[in-house]
Amino acid sequence: MEYIVSARKYRPSSFDAVVGQQALTTTLKNAVASGKLAHAYLFCGPRGVGKTTCARIFAKVINCTNPKPDGDACGECESCKAFAEQRSLNIFELDAASNNGVEHIKSLMDQTRVPPQVGKYKVFIIDEVHMLSQAAFNAFLKTLEEPPAHVVFILATTEKHKILPTILSRCQVYDFERMTVPNIIAHLKHVADDQGITYEEEALNLIAEKADGGMRDALSIFDQAASFCQGNITYAKVLDDLNVLDVDNYFKAIDLALDCKVTEEMLLLNGVLEKGFDGGHFISGLASHVRNVLMAADASTVKLIEASSAQRQRYAEQSKKCPVKFLYSALKILNDCDVKYRQSTNKRLLVELTLIEVAQILQSDDDGVGRGPRKKLKNLFKNIMVNTVQSEPAPQVAGTVRPVLSSTAQKNQSNNIATPSEPVKHTAPKLTITNLGMSFDSILNGRKGEKRETAMENKTTENQDFTLADLRLQWLSMCNRMESANMGGMAKRLKNIIPSITVYPNIELVVENEMLKTEINDIRKRLEVTMAKHLHNGNITISVRLAEQTEKRKILTPKENYEELLENSKAFKFLADKLKLELE
């Protein structure tokens, strides 16, 4: 007896036998039952999900002389028998992948003029229609627009985006879905039972996952596995036959990461690579595994896992041991590795570093292993500035003078670093950075609900003394608040300006261009109110002038500032080495 592969042997011959496309087949049956047929249909979807099969069933049904009440074919009339025996003269199939020239379409169009001898319709099925040439599409378009009443076109394609819009607009479009793993498993069980083949459900699950949503692929893999296993399909034999990486490796990898066992992770990876598997394949599989564990952590998302019930239970058990933050971080790390893998010149090292990062997600900072705690320079600098201001109050100086900076202070000024200066008037109180959580707008405009004009008028009546260091500290604090209030552009421009005191308490801002001068003058009054409030001196005024050619300076980046500090300050270098500082 001639052997027929399962994909052909179990090809559905009725709409009810089609797996996984219930909504679509119901629509087609209702159209037949109501007699409301379109002249052209377009079936779209991945490979092996039933597009051509449904096209043939549909062609059979619309020519059936005695259809069933539910819209399916009777299977007994002459038209149905001719279809079953593949001798029907009413169905024409064209494979556009190999017959995509204009002459092939013209030959097909010539046949549309002849009415059917048996049945009601001539059905033209064009498979892989996106492969037609531009000239063939143009030759087909006129007939598709005004076909004879006895003609029905069914177009099938895996790449809908390549179909011309003029073709799409003339067709009823049906989008076929990928087969789900449970649907494939159920169908494979039916095929196995029919053939007397024993199986393990986990083995069928592995075949269904390997098929990637295609029933035809699943049946082909099933035939291959049945031959290898000689009628008893087991999970272990399918693993060997298909050369698929066992999911136990993924479960073990996550268990090791939860215990921060980096060495064991490296040994696990080495074992996987020695079996001939690609490191990128392992990473992508591990990412899918972590995703499934994350989905299993919530009962409402378990249904999003395409796996057997036993496999879902394993995911759920592991999810109980995994903190959600760990799963989020692991997904991010694995996805980054997957993106970089193709461009990497040392792929194994990239995979190893990725597994090390995953294994250190839960690593305690005090373990002394892996990356130590990171100190952020930005916050540290703020503390240094505050402590410096608090520890050095200014002595009294009679009269109103413009401070003369020492050489060290002048150098620090050029680096845009707030440094205690020589005093300008009376003893300054200790200052701290306050109200950092408030937005710049709320500080400038007064309390919530208060009008801007009122805030302008209610300038503080305090008259406390302040130093140049106090001024620069509060200036930086104001810029930071502006950044948090979505005024980042202006904040960055103001940060590059080093305010100075001319005739106390006048604050001078030196800018490098006329445009910036205009921008600052527009908000100058608001800046005065802010400085007056935080320096506790209502007599403050702000003036803006353009820089002279000799005053223009290079604006240093944070990295350049940091490197200059390391070079010029032994104390700062000692502090950076001791605290293992990193610049962010």
Disulfide bonds with the S-S distance in Angstrom:
none
